[in-house]
């Protein structure tokens, strides 16, 4: 989990750098640390492509119109392990949700507005 939180923080910080590629019409970023080591790849994905259990949990707990989906990312780390990161906004907060391939949803970050 610690490794995921670090990767999530790097995805949304200026301390990492990324290279853009176009993989089958899907914009993919390859993320590196300052030492030039690859941390993983990220690509935007459609919300309906995340695990079905996660879709049920998210749509039940973070309902529209209170929460709005802002971004859905498929993240694959350097070891080939895949996770999904979903960003949602409400009037009170911005949520970053971490989703496993098994559909488990956890809050990776909650930023109050």
matplotlib code that plots the C-alpha trace (Angstrom):
import matplotlib.pyplot as plt

x = [0.0, 2.9, 4.3, 0.9, 0.6, 4.0, 3.2, -0.1, 1.7, 4.2, 1.4, 0.0, 3.3, 5.9, 8.7, 8.4, 8.6, 6.8, 7.1, 3.9, 3.2, 0.3, -0.6, -3.6, -5.1, -4.8, -2.5, 0.0, 2.5, 5.6, 6.6, 10.2, 11.8, 14.7, 17.2, 15.6, 14.1, 10.7, 8.0, 5.2, 2.8, -0.5, -3.2, -6.6, -9.4, -13.2, -15.0, -16.8, -13.4, -12.6, -13.6, -17.4, -17.3, -15.5, -18.1, -20.9, -19.0, -18.2, -21.7, -23.3, -21.0, -20.1, -23.3, -24.0, -24.7, -22.8, -19.7, -18.4, -16.0, -12.9, -10.4, -10.0, -6.4, -5.1, -1.7, 0.7, 3.8, 7.3, 6.6, 3.4, 0.9, -2.2, -4.3, -6.9, -6.9, -10.2, -10.4, -13.8, -14.8, -17.6, -18.3, -16.5, -13.6, -11.5, -11.1, -8.5, -9.6, -7.3, -8.9, -7.3, -7.9, -10.2, -12.4, -11.4, -11.8, -9.9, -9.4, -5.8, -6.3, -9.0, -8.4, -10.8, -11.7]
y = [0.0, 2.4, 1.8, 2.7, 5.9, 7.0, 6.2, 8.1, 11.1, 11.0, 10.9, 14.2, 16.0, 17.9, 15.8, 13.2, 13.4, 11.5, 10.7, 10.6, 7.8, 7.0, 3.4, 2.2, 5.7, 5.7, 8.4, 6.7, 8.3, 6.5, 7.8, 8.0, 9.2, 11.6, 8.8, 7.9, 4.6, 3.8, 3.8, 2.7, 3.7, 5.5, 5.8, 7.4, 4.9, 4.9, 4.5, 1.4, -0.3, -0.5, -3.7, -4.0, -4.3, -1.0, 0.6, -0.6, 0.7, 4.1, 4.7, 3.7, 5.7, 8.7, 9.5, 12.0, 15.0, 15.4, 13.8, 14.3, 12.0, 14.0, 11.4, 7.6, 6.3, 2.8, 2.6, -0.3, -0.3, -1.3, -4.9, -5.2, -4.9, -2.9, -0.5, 2.1, 5.6, 7.6, 11.3, 12.7, 16.2, 17.5, 21.0, 20.1, 17.9, 16.2, 12.4, 10.2, 6.6, 3.6, 0.5, -2.9, -5.3, -7.2, -4.2, -3.1, 0.6, 2.7, 6.5, 7.3, 11.1, 13.4, 17.1, 19.5, 22.6]
z = [0.0, 0.8, -2.7, -4.2, -2.2, -3.3, -6.9, -6.6, -5.1, -7.9, -10.5, -9.2, -8.3, -10.1, -8.7, -11.4, -15.2, -17.9, -21.5, -23.6, -26.1, -28.3, -27.7, -29.9, -29.7, -25.9, -24.5, -22.2, -19.9, -18.8, -15.3, -14.1, -10.9, -10.7, -11.0, -14.4, -13.1, -14.5, -11.9, -14.2, -16.9, -16.7, -19.2, -19.1, -19.2, -19.3, -16.0, -17.3, -17.8, -14.0, -12.1, -11.8, -8.0, -7.8, -10.1, -7.7, -4.6, -6.1, -7.6, -4.3, -2.0, -4.1, -5.8, -8.6, -8.5, -5.2, -6.6, -10.2, -11.9, -13.0, -14.2, -14.4, -14.8, -15.3, -13.6, -14.2, -12.0, -13.1, -12.0, -14.2, -11.3, -12.4, -10.3, -11.1, -9.8, -9.9, -9.1, -8.0, -6.9, -4.7, -3.5, -0.2, -1.3, -4.0, -3.6, -5.1, -5.0, -5.3, -6.9, -7.1, -10.0, -7.6, -7.3, -3.7, -3.3, -0.8, -0.4, -1.3, -0.8, 0.5, 0.0, 1.6, -0.4]

ax = plt.figure().add_subplot(projection="3d")
ax.plot(x, y, z, "-o")
ax.set_aspect("equal")
plt.show()
